[in-house]
Amino acid sequence: SPSTKPELVSACVDGELHGALPRCPMCEYGRLKRQGTGFVCKGYFSDEVKTWRTCPFTSPADMIERLEWRSPDQGPREKPGVEKAGGKAALVDSLDTTPLEGLGLREQAEKLVEWARKVNLSLAEDGATATIAAGTALNGTRTEESQVDLKAAAAELVRKFPPRTENKVLKAVHEGNGKICALLKEYGDLMEKHGENVHGVRGTRKALSAIMGLTYEITDPKVLLAKGTKVDGVGKGTADKIAEILEKGTFDKLEEFRAKDAAL
């Protein structure tokens, strides 16, 4: 954050003219800092594990979506992960359970997924995986009489898959790489959530940052590894995952983590 008076003045002028800087769209907690003609994130201190988490995010200045500039009277924005009072309850209350009553478990799970999409919960994009998550939440509320509590299931989905925020939107320089970036980000987030090796998480995010900055669309992942066109930060493992994405729209390792997450 700006520390000297000139830096603070410069940051305020920049905010007034262009809007406030969001939190890092990759790690979602770090603060963006200007570096040259773009912005970088160095990471953040995790209160959960009591250690510094590095972040390799870099981006040209024009790829950062600014937020509304707030006056002192409006106060600061809420920190990531902090819910407004009653926010979760309001989401659950928005579920109309009447159309779901009397349906079979699968149909109820599918309807819960539809509702979750409307309120922007961070369920997996894959429909089958999302339905499994909803079914698991429903089964967790089943009584001895085999009845399910739809509201309780909705509350469990809100707890496990909180709403996506505006700071979680990643933009690739070339829009054709947007899906690749979105899936790699989800993979890195799930790896971190499930306690995978920190170097693996960091490597995935370093590769993601490199791919976000490419000015061309990836149509052949071999180009990322070839002599003369090698992209720093992208290894064979990531190239293989991109090949899977281009072939079938996802990759096996991501689906493994999605299934593991849905079964929690």
Secondary structure, DSSP 8 states (H G I E B T S, - for coil): ---SHHHHHHHHHHHHHH-B--B-TTTSSSBEEEETTEEEE--EEETTTTEEE----EEEGGGS--B----GGG-----TT---TTHHHHHHHT---GGGTT--HHHHHHHHHHHHHHTTB---SSHHHHHHHHHHHHHTT--TTS---HHHHHHHHHHHS-B--GGG----SSGGGHHHHHHHHHHHHHHHHTT--HHHHHHHHHHHHHHHT-SS--S-GGGGTSTTT--TT--HHHHHHHHHHHHHSS-HHHHHHHHHHHT-
